[in-house]
Amino acid sequence: SFENNRIYISRNDKLSRIGIYTANSNYIVSNNCSNPNQIPCYNNPSKFVNLYSAIESYGNGSKGVISIENSEFNSYKGAFLQGTDGTLIRHNTFTITHDPIIPLSTNYPYGAYLDKCQRFNTEDNQFTGTTNSTNVINGGAAGLVIRNTGANNNEFYRNYFDNLKVASQALSENRDAGINGLVKGLTFICHTCPK
């Protein structure tokens, strides 16, 4: 568990409130299985609580294992990945605090944010905003933010969104111009947003 237990701290105190911070690194975040004979084992998830940013990882496009699975995020910002290749983000729960959204700013709360990432597998995640907070003037939170994935056929599959100002947001270039009428690019498949 990565948890901030201080009673008062400014929301903008970024440096002292990051759970995992990496550059050009490989790692696995998953549940702790108290019974190794139980398959699958989901009984003790990793937890990120009351942090400014739970995970921040920066890559240079080189391939390597970054796997974030079976974990619970209850922080201002969940998982931010930039320039990674082949990342897994699966079977997680993201609880996101609503906050005023400043126009033209990308500094707002989110569950997962993938920037310039390629060949990722993002599926079966639950993104939920804090209860009764969607009516705040200019307030809100984003579940899944995607930016500049380029022309590859990247795919987001079977994620769930509830009580969020923005369920998914795709920014900048996420497809190619198309050859012979065939366009490649980002695809969203089988997502659920309760009414």
Summary of the structure (lengths in Angstrom):
residues: 195
radius of gyration: 16.8
end to end distance: 33.0
largest distance: 59.3
contacts: 613
relative contact order: 0.13
helix: 2%
strand: 46%
